[in-house]
Amino acid sequence: MTCLREAEAASLRRRQADAAERRGAWLTINLTAIQENYRRLRGRLASGVRLAAVVKADAYGLGAARVAEALIAADCQDFLVATLDEGMSLKPLLGQARLFVLNGPMPGTERRFLERGLIPVLNHLDQIASWAMVARGGDAPAALHIDTGMCRLGLASEDLAVLAAEPARLDGLAIALVMSHLASAEDRASPQNREQLERFRAASALLPKPAAAAARSLANSSGLFLGPDFHFDMVRAGAALYGVNPLPGQPNPMSECLRLQAKILQVQRVDSPMSVGYGATHRVTRKGRIATIAVGYADGILRALSNRASAMIGAKPVPVVGRISMDLMTLDVTDLDPAEAAPGAVVDLIGGGIALDQIAAAAGTIGYEILTALAERKSGRLPRVHVTEGADR
């Protein structure tokens, strides 16, 4: 077993080295950590409560096909994506697992849902009517989305009143799930959480057959931590699976899943009154050294991190200085031994001591945006290396 793990580690190092040589930056995604996060979240649920995985936006930029494969191995049987295209790409890989499409069918696409075995989330009366025209009397499942306070997608109170008064609109439909979405779950003290819970319960009670007997789902990643009242029959985990902290301001209960690294291309000696980068937003005040690495906003590194973020070289933090440009960013390595920050040295930008949520805070955003911004571009600018304990590719 030791020899096998050593061989796997050597294989990973070779592929990382290849990525570094080709591009100078790469993203390593730990599928085993994603599986562990899934099991950790599921362990907080009562027996019989299902845990679904949200894999929209290419699993938040980490590779939906590989992530879904790993989660199926962890016994996940329910997945959610946003669009029909995402669903059509992923469904052939899921076997018997269910795949819900959150945006529901655009007009004229209903038969594609039927043909591909996708479960549409019906968000308004027109979607219900159009789905009924092609699916009524069949066994093709659908979900109903109730708006309880997000004011984004979902059946409004007046739509629910119509369904209650005209239950025939749902006749013959196979409603598998009734869901809503929490707007403030990350803030455990927000009264909106309890308000939405009560609205969801009240709205669910108004639904006629067959929706009255369908499973219920309200909680997302952070909503899971609000307690059993919010769990119902299914919890939908997204960002927490990928290492985003579902409890802002508290220790992160999730495992780190990704590591973004780049190599130093060049080190410049600088002194006052020199400046660094576009717009001269960083002015040099002492003799020092500036290291340039091969990653920028074209790779998903938010420009808002300019002059605000930190990176790690070895176990030592170094500040990002100057504006992040399309292909490059610059670090002040003055306080490091020149041998530690020479061309070819590896820099950690996320992971390796730099938490995902730390980067998000520096950019004035959330971990969700950082993850999805790192999605691999069609040009392959930011290679991804998927790793598991037993194998890696």
N, C-alpha and C positions, 0 to 999 in steps of 0.2 A: 504493500500500500504506500509506503514511504517513497519507493522508487517511482510509482505511478504519479504521485503528487509532484515529485520533483520534475518529472517529464512534462506534466501539465504546466507547471510554473515556467519551465524553460520555453514551452510553446508560446505561452502568453508573452513572455519577454521578447521572443522573436517577432511576434506580430506587433507588439508595441514599438519595437525598434524599427520595424518596416514602416509603420504609420509615421513615426517621427522623421524618418529619412525622406518619405514622400511628401509630407505636409508640414512637419514640425510641431503639430499639435494633434491630440487625440483624446477621445472620451471613452473611459472604461466603465461598463455598466455591469454591476454585480447582480446577476439573476437570482443567486442563492439568497442574497439579502432581501430582494423583493419577495421571494417565497416566504422568508422568515417574517417579514412584515405582515404578509397576508395571514399567516398562522397566528401571529401575535394579536392582530385585530380580531380574528375569528374567535380566539380564546376568550375575548371579552363578551361574547354573545351567548345567550342562553341556547340550550339544545333546541334545534329546529329552526333557529333564525339563520337565514342564508346570508352569506357575505358575497356581494357582487363586486366585480372589478371594473372600474372605469378606465377604458383604454383608448379614449378619443384622442385626437391630435397625435396619432402615432404613439400611443401610450405616453403622452406628455413629452414627446420628443425622444423617448428612449428605445423605440422600436417595437411596435405593437405585435408583430408576428412572434418575435422572440420572447417578449414579455408574456403574451397569452399562452404560449407553449409552456413556459415555466409555471404559470399559475394553474394551468390545467393539471400539471404534474402535482401541484399542491392541492388538488381536489376542488378548484373553483369551477363552478358550472353555470355561472351567470356573468355576462359581460355587457358593457354599455359603450356605445360610440355615439358621435354626434350626427353624422351624415350618412346618407345612402352609400356614397362612394366608399367611405370607411367600412361600412358594413359589408359591402360586396367584396372588398379586398380581404377582409378578415374571416368571414364566415366559413370558407372552405377549409380553414385550418383548425376549426373548433370542434369538429365531430358533432356530438349530440348536445354540446353546451348551448345555452340560449344566448342570443345576441339581440339586445334592445337598441333601437336607433332613436335617440332623444329628440331630434328635430321633427320626427315623423315624416310622412310622405308629402313631397311636393305634388301639386296636381299633375296627374298623368303618370306618376311613378308607382302607383299602388301594386300593379301586377309584378313589378320587379321585386317588391318585398315578398310577395307570395312565391315567386319562382325561386328566390334565393333563401327562403326560410328565415327571413328577418322579421323581428317583432317591432312594429312601429309603435312609438309613443304618440298617442293622439292628444293634441294640445288644445283643440278648439272644435266647435261644432261642425265646421266645414270638413275638417279632417275625419271626424267620425262619420259623416255622411258619405264621403268619398270612399272610405274604407268599407263601409257597409255595402256599397254597390258591388264591390268585387269579392268580398269575403263573407257576406252574410250566409249563414247556414253551413259554413265550412268549419274546419277545425284549426284555422290559422289564428294564432293568438295575437292579441294587441294589449297595450297598456293605456291607461288613462292618466293624464297629468292634471292635477288640480293646483291652481295658483292660490297659495295661502298667504301671500305677502311679498313675494319677490317682484311681482309686476313685470314679468319677462315673458315666459311661456306658461301655458296651462289654462285650464278652464276657469273662467271668472265666475263670480257668484251668480251673475245673471244666466250664464250657460248652465250652471248646475240647476238653477230653478227650471230652466227649459227641460232638462233631462228628467227632473223629478215629475214635471207635469206631463211629459210625453215620453214615457219609458219605452215605447215602441222603437225609438231611435236606436236602442241598444239590442233589440231583439235579434237573436241568432248570432250575436258576436261573442267570440271567445275572449273575454277580458281576463288576462292572466295576472295583471298587476294594476293597482291604483297607487300613484306616487305623488309626492310634492317635494319641494326643495327648500331647505332652510337658508335664510338670507344672512344670519348673524351667528352661525354656529361657533365660529372661532372665538366669540365673546361669550363666555359661559354665563356672565352676569346679565346679558341683554334680556330684557323682558320680551323681546320679539320672539325668542325661541319658544317660550311657553305659549305665547299668543298663537303662533303658527301651529303648535301641537294641538291646541284646542280647536282651531279652525279646521285642521285636517280631520280630526275626529268628527266634528259636526258635519263637514262636507261629505265624508265617507258614509255617514248615516243616511244622507239624502239620496244616495245613488240607488237606482233601481237594479233589479236583476238584469244581466248576469254580473254586474260590477259589484253588487253587494257582497258576494261571496269570494271576491278576488283577494289575493294577497296584498298587503300594504307595505309601502316603503316611504320613509321620510328622511332618515338620517344619511348624511354624507360622512366623510372622514372625521371631521370635528364633531358632527352631530352624534357619532357613536359614543363619544366621551361625555355626552350630556346625561346618559343613564338609560336604563331599560325602557322607560316610558317612550323613548324616541325610537326604539329599535323595530317595533312591529314585526313583520315577517321577513324583511330584507333590509340590510344596510348596504349602501353603495359607497365603496371606498375608492378614492382616486389618489390625490396627492400624497396621502400618508403612505401608500404602498411604495412610493418612490422616494421616501425619506424626508418629505416636507413635514415640519413640526405641526401636528394638528392641535397643539395646545400652546399658542403663542404666549411668551412670557414665562413658560415653565420648561423644565428639562424635556428634551425631545425623547419620547418613548420609542421612536422608530430607528431602525438601523440605516446607516449611510449606504446609499446604493450606487453612487456614481463618483467618478474622479476625473476631473478635467486637468490635463497636463500639457505643457508646451516646452520646447527647448529654446534656450537663449541663442539668438542668431549673432548678436554683436554686442560689445561693451564699449561705450564711449566715455572718455575722460572729459569732465566738464568743470567749469568754475564760473563764478559770478563775473559778469552780468549775463551769462548765457541763459537761454530759455529752451524748453523742451516741447516739441510737438506743435500741431496746428494752433494758431491763435495765441501762442506764447502764454498759455494759461498757467504754466509752471515756470517760475523764475528760480534759477540756481543761486543759492546764497553762500555756498562754500565749495571748496574743491571736493570732487566726488566722482562717482561712476554711474552711468545710466545703462541698464541692460534692456535690449529690445528683444521681444519674443514674437513668434509667428502666429498670432491670433488676434482677431479684431471683431468689429461689429458685424462683418459679413459672416462670421462663424457663430453669431448669437451672443457675443459679449456686449451687453448693453452699454451704449455710449455714456449713459448716466453714471457709470462707474468711474469715469475719468476723474482723477485726483481724489478719489474717495475710497476705493477698494484696497485690499491688501492681498498679497500672494505669499506663498511659502517656498523657500529654497532650503531643502533639508528640514530642519525643525525651526527655522528662523523666519519671522515675518518681514516682508519688504513692502513698501507702499507703491501703489500705482501712481505715477506722476505724468502730467500732461494728458492731452486728450487721447482717448482710444480712437484709432483710425480704422479704416476698413480691414486692413490685413495685419496690423501691428499694434502692440501696446508697449509701454515703457515703464520700467521699474527702477526705483532708486536703490542701488545695491552698495552704496558707499560704505555702510557699516559692516559689510560682510568681507571675509577674507577673499581676495581676488581669485584664489583657487576654487572657492565655492561657487562663484558667480562668473564663470568663464563661458565662452561659447560652447554649446553642447550640453550645458548643465540643465537639468530638468526642473521646471517650476510647477508647483501645484496652484491652480486657480480655484478649483472646487474640490473638496476632499483633501485628505492629507493634512488636516489641521485647519482648513477653511470650510466652515459649515455652509451648506446651501442657503439656509435662512440668514446667515451672516452676510453673504453676498447680496441677497435680496434686500436686506435692510439698508445696506450701503447704497443701493440703487434707488431706494425709495419705493420699492415695489414688493411683490410677494414671490415666494418660491415657485409658484405655478408659472409665472411669466419667465423666470430664469430657465426653468426646465424646457418649456416649449420653445423658447428662443434658441435653445441649443439643438433643436431638431436638425438632423442631418440634411444638408442642402442637396439638391439633385446633382450638383457639381461634385459632391463628395468631399467638400472642403474640410469637413471635420469628421474624420473616420471614427467609427464606433467599434469597440471591442467588447463583446459580451462574454462574461465569465460566469462559470458555475463551479461548485466544489468538485464535481465529478468530471467535468469537461469544459472546454471553452472554445469559442469560435470567433 
